[in-house]
Amino acid sequence: MPDLRTRYLGLELRNPIIAASSGLTSTIKGVTRCVDAGVGAVVLKSLYEEQLSSEGAELRQELFDADHPEAQAYADADISLAYGAKNLIELIEKSREVAAPKGVPIIASISCLSEKWWPEYAAQIEAAGADALELNPSMAGLFAGVAPEKLAGHYLSVLKTVNEAVELPVGLKLGPHGIGLGLIIDLLERGAAGVVLFHRPLRPHIDVERLKLSYDLMPSHPSEAGEVIRWIGNLAGRVNGSLCGNTGVHSVEGLIAMLLAGADAVQLASLFYLRGAGFAHKLVVGLEEWMKRQGYEKLEDFVGLLCAEKAPRPEAYERTQYMRSFLGHD
Ligand SMILES: Cc1cc2nc3c(=O)[nH]c(=O)nc-3n(C[C@H](O)[C@H](O)[C@H](O)COP(=O)(O)O)c2cc1C
């Protein structure tokens, strides 16, 4: 039987398939389903400072409306933010009970806006027993009013404050906007144990009949994986930290393609929404069968085989323009 073990964020995973942070990993039932289906690790649903502070604001308003004497003290103490991690902490503890006996690491995820809460939540998460932490600053950077040229500094400073607060391995889940290879290399050289490329942000949707702005809840499409492959393929072999592919993996072939480009692990959400978390088992079996067909005994026999450093035509990673001389047609 091929050996599917991989290393991700310094942890040993039984295989490279990770349940990405989503509603499916927000309950102990969902986490158990993922673990039983055979995933190598689980990233829990993110704790969003933004959400906690808006819940706090609503509650504050109610207290003021009711002329509640504790309202001001409550507002001053940021209580909903301070206690907001409680649910996540419970989920970490329960998830560890289910996952640890099977050797499946539990990775917590946070997304904050203000400098204050990143290290605060990170410390609480470490104390709760999570195996690693994923930071998701992707869009926060853009909307916190950070100028484009200061974005790199923003990511590096978030990473630094969190690394000073905890000893857990810390990975960053980056969005496709406003980043470059230089920044990713910097993050990996300055304390990130790994990067996830790419977070797929919730997008706006405009209903032209009802003239309504809402959110696009459509799952990802396999064609979105190409951009991830480009970045992973360019970075593999050049950096020391872990590379995790994310977005658009909808099949065994999609999973293997990311590994061939150089991903140490791959996160999935949409596929598990569409086909159920049980599909993780099919991915495991499919990967094993492909490795047997190809004569590979372990992951390192082929991970990164087609990265830019090793591929016979590495220019495919760099080409972005549809030139005739390259494609052979207009
Ligand atoms: C319903 C839903 C909820 C999600 N919630 C989170 C979240 O809380 N934190 C996060 O980092 N990503 C979240 N994501 C993004 C996924 O983790 C993942 O990055 C994205 O869906 C791309 O992977 P996919 O193509 O396999 O779906 C969510 C995705 C979906 C579909």
Ligand as a Chemical Component Dictionary entry (heavy atoms), coordinates in Angstrom:
data_LIG
# 
_chem_comp.id                   LIG 
_chem_comp.type                 NON-POLYMER 
_chem_comp.pdbx_formal_charge   0 
_chem_comp.three_letter_code    LIG 
# 
loop_
_chem_comp_atom.comp_id 
_chem_comp_atom.atom_id 
_chem_comp_atom.alt_atom_id 
_chem_comp_atom.type_symbol 
_chem_comp_atom.charge 
_chem_comp_atom.model_Cartn_x 
_chem_comp_atom.model_Cartn_y 
_chem_comp_atom.model_Cartn_z 
_chem_comp_atom.pdbx_ordinal 
LIG C1  C1  C 0 -19.691 28.097 3.026  1  
LIG C2  C2  C 0 -18.227 28.402 3.119  2  
LIG C3  C3  C 0 -17.721 28.909 4.315  3  
LIG C4  C4  C 0 -16.360 29.241 4.397  4  
LIG N1  N1  N 0 -15.876 29.737 5.576  5  
LIG C5  C5  C 0 -14.536 30.021 5.671  6  
LIG C6  C6  C 0 -13.974 30.477 6.887  7  
LIG O1  O1  O 0 -14.649 30.616 7.905  8  
LIG N2  N2  N 0 -12.652 30.756 6.897  9  
LIG C7  C7  C 0 -11.843 30.610 5.808  10 
LIG O2  O2  O 0 -10.630 30.847 5.886  11 
LIG N3  N3  N 0 -12.349 30.158 4.644  12 
LIG C8  C8  C 0 -13.671 29.878 4.551  13 
LIG N4  N4  N 0 -14.178 29.414 3.372  14 
LIG C9  C9  C 0 -13.289 29.290 2.210  15 
LIG C10 C10 C 0 -12.765 27.853 2.069  16 
LIG O3  O3  O 0 -12.003 27.496 3.197  17 
LIG C11 C11 C 0 -11.899 27.712 0.818  18 
LIG O4  O4  O 0 -10.801 28.607 0.932  19 
LIG C12 C12 C 0 -12.635 28.052 -0.472 20 
LIG O5  O5  O 0 -13.954 27.560 -0.462 21 
LIG C13 C13 C 0 -11.880 27.503 -1.683 22 
LIG O6  O6  O 0 -11.770 26.105 -1.653 23 
LIG P1  P1  P 0 -12.736 25.182 -2.546 24 
LIG O7  O7  O 0 -12.498 25.530 -3.962 25 
LIG O8  O8  O 0 -12.339 23.772 -2.223 26 
LIG O9  O9  O 0 -14.124 25.494 -2.118 27 
LIG C14 C14 C 0 -15.521 29.057 3.272  28 
LIG C15 C15 C 0 -16.047 28.517 2.102  29 
LIG C16 C16 C 0 -17.380 28.191 2.010  30 
LIG C17 C17 C 0 -17.897 27.614 0.709  31 
# 
loop_
_chem_comp_bond.comp_id 
_chem_comp_bond.atom_id_1 
_chem_comp_bond.atom_id_2 
_chem_comp_bond.value_order 
_chem_comp_bond.pdbx_ordinal 
LIG C1  C2  SING 1  
LIG C2  C3  SING 2  
LIG C2  C16 DOUB 3  
LIG C3  C4  DOUB 4  
LIG C4  N1  SING 5  
LIG C4  C14 SING 6  
LIG N1  C5  DOUB 7  
LIG C5  C6  SING 8  
LIG C5  C8  SING 9  
LIG C6  O1  DOUB 10 
LIG C6  N2  SING 11 
LIG N2  C7  SING 12 
LIG C7  O2  DOUB 13 
LIG C7  N3  SING 14 
LIG N3  C8  DOUB 15 
LIG C8  N4  SING 16 
LIG N4  C9  SING 17 
LIG N4  C14 SING 18 
LIG C9  C10 SING 19 
LIG C10 O3  SING 20 
LIG C10 C11 SING 21 
LIG C11 O4  SING 22 
LIG C11 C12 SING 23 
LIG C12 O5  SING 24 
LIG C12 C13 SING 25 
LIG C13 O6  SING 26 
LIG O6  P1  SING 27 
LIG P1  O7  DOUB 28 
LIG P1  O8  SING 29 
LIG P1  O9  SING 30 
LIG C14 C15 DOUB 31 
LIG C15 C16 SING 32 
LIG C16 C17 SING 33 
# 
